[in-house]
């Protein structure tokens, strides 16, 4: 029996993930000014993750040619970065221009768990992309975007406007 897919919901989730990736990149470019040491290192890594998300989002949104093998490569890059995230947040790295909130160190186990989940969802995206099913890829990308969003909601300063 064939399962019905709610394409409106699927593409709405994919759009949200794309919007998140765009917002991430916009904020990161401005935020790096004056960063040094581990703060700069983590900002650059997070920018790389955001760049990978943006590239996948553009393909899903139809703004770039859809290529599931390229999506798999972007997902692999995110998966490779994820385990490094907790290491880039030592307790003495709350100085400006960081966008990290003190909640990271107060809830280090939850923060680290989100890094693991990021890696897991990115790995699933990589595996899903191997199947070349655009809808399945879009659904998995939306799940990955939700992990990014939840971490930024809880552990990143809001952008000043």
Secondary structure in CASP SS format (residue, H / E / C, confidence):
PFRMAT SS
TARGET T0000
AUTHOR 0000-0000-0000
METHOD secondary structure of the structure
MODEL  1
X C 1.00
X C 1.00
X C 1.00
X C 1.00
X C 1.00
X C 1.00
X H 1.00
X H 1.00
X H 1.00
X H 1.00
X H 1.00
X H 1.00
X H 1.00
X H 1.00
X H 1.00
X H 1.00
X H 1.00
X H 1.00
X H 1.00
X H 1.00
X H 1.00
X H 1.00
X H 1.00
X H 1.00
X H 1.00
X H 1.00
X H 1.00
X H 1.00
X H 1.00
X H 1.00
X H 1.00
X C 1.00
X C 1.00
X C 1.00
X C 1.00
X C 1.00
X H 1.00
X H 1.00
X H 1.00
X H 1.00
X H 1.00
X H 1.00
X H 1.00
X H 1.00
X H 1.00
X H 1.00
X H 1.00
X H 1.00
X H 1.00
X H 1.00
X H 1.00
X H 1.00
X H 1.00
X H 1.00
X H 1.00
X H 1.00
X H 1.00
X H 1.00
X H 1.00
X H 1.00
X H 1.00
X C 1.00
X C 1.00
X C 1.00
X C 1.00
X C 1.00
X C 1.00
X H 1.00
X H 1.00
X H 1.00
X H 1.00
X H 1.00
X H 1.00
X H 1.00
X H 1.00
X H 1.00
X H 1.00
X H 1.00
X H 1.00
X H 1.00
X H 1.00
X H 1.00
X C 1.00
X C 1.00
X C 1.00
X H 1.00
X H 1.00
X H 1.00
X C 1.00
X C 1.00
X C 1.00
X C 1.00
X C 1.00
X C 1.00
X C 1.00
X C 1.00
X C 1.00
X C 1.00
X C 1.00
X E 1.00
X C 1.00
X C 1.00
X H 1.00
X H 1.00
X H 1.00
X H 1.00
X C 1.00
X H 1.00
X H 1.00
X H 1.00
X H 1.00
X H 1.00
X H 1.00
X H 1.00
X H 1.00
X H 1.00
X H 1.00
X H 1.00
X H 1.00
X H 1.00
X H 1.00
X H 1.00
X H 1.00
X H 1.00
X H 1.00
X H 1.00
X H 1.00
X H 1.00
X H 1.00
X H 1.00
X C 1.00
X C 1.00
X C 1.00
X H 1.00
X H 1.00
X H 1.00
X H 1.00
X H 1.00
X H 1.00
X H 1.00
X H 1.00
X H 1.00
X H 1.00
X H 1.00
X H 1.00
X H 1.00
X H 1.00
X H 1.00
X H 1.00
X H 1.00
X H 1.00
X H 1.00
X H 1.00
X H 1.00
X H 1.00
X E 1.00
X C 1.00
X C 1.00
X C 1.00
X C 1.00
X C 1.00
END
